[in-house]
Amino acid sequence: MAKTAEIPLNRRSMLCGAVLAWRPGSAAKAGVLGPFQRQISVIFALSCVVLLASSLGDLYLGPTWAHEPVPLSPAPQAINRGPFSLVDHRGKAVTDKDFLGKFMLVYFGYTHCPDLCPIDLQIMTQTIDLLGEQGEKVQPVFITVDPKRDTVEVMADYVARFHARLFGLTGTREQVDAAASTYRVRRMKFFPLNLDDDDERETGATEDNSEYVVDHTTSFFLVGPDGRGLMQYAHGITAEELVEDIQQFIDEQP
């Protein structure tokens, strides 16, 4: 947390003090101001009020930042909710309504992910196991961001490696795009650079090129039994931390 900074006497405060002390020479001594002097006095007085208000505004608001500091604690995500229509790893069409009545712990990724997705899915499944009996109230869901390669069969094989209760969801490009938009998940393809015999670079970014990686949002989303988005957790959170937080939400349920 940023410390409250003292605001030193600035130019505006100094100017305001000068205005308050200012009197038009001999007229002030005589206690009488002419029309011109009265106009000048009014203008300076109004300027003083504006400058004082501005200085007080700085004092009230405290220091400003070019960019807001990134919060270290989980952030509420009540906006992360809405309808989606996908296909599960068994080939069955599902919507968001099929998950009502249980908490959902949602993660977006893809089966060809070389690093973060397997780590995060392990954390997700560890969370379910650590919750014990309460884990039955939470449905872990893995939604692909790469429907071109993540078919129903691929998803079925992949989720089985992590947990028996893990749901894998895929679908058409349009369906996946809609789900990602609902949760505000960013994703972008990157194609490798190939070198031919002459060491000339080729992007290889063609429709037939299946060798690519997908950069995507790496967050867990907790959705309530009523379909309302509750929390978003950044990559790096531990299973123990997730368990502690989810238990609080479960205990608050009527």
Secondary structure as UniProt FT lines:
FT   HELIX           11..21
FT   HELIX           25..30
FT   HELIX           35..61
FT   STRAND          75..76
FT   TURN            78..79
FT   STRAND          85..88
FT   TURN            89..90
FT   STRAND          93..95
FT   HELIX           96..99
FT   TURN            100..101
FT   STRAND          103..109
FT   TURN            111..112
FT   HELIX           116..130
FT   HELIX           132..137
FT   STRAND          138..144
FT   TURN            147..149
FT   HELIX           152..159
FT   TURN            160..162
FT   TURN            164..165
FT   STRAND          167..170
FT   HELIX           173..182
FT   TURN            183..184
FT   STRAND          187..190
FT   STRAND          194..195
FT   TURN            197..198
FT   STRAND          201..202
FT   TURN            207..208
FT   STRAND          213..216
FT   STRAND          219..223
FT   TURN            225..226
FT   STRAND          229..234
FT   TURN            235..236
FT   HELIX           239..252
//
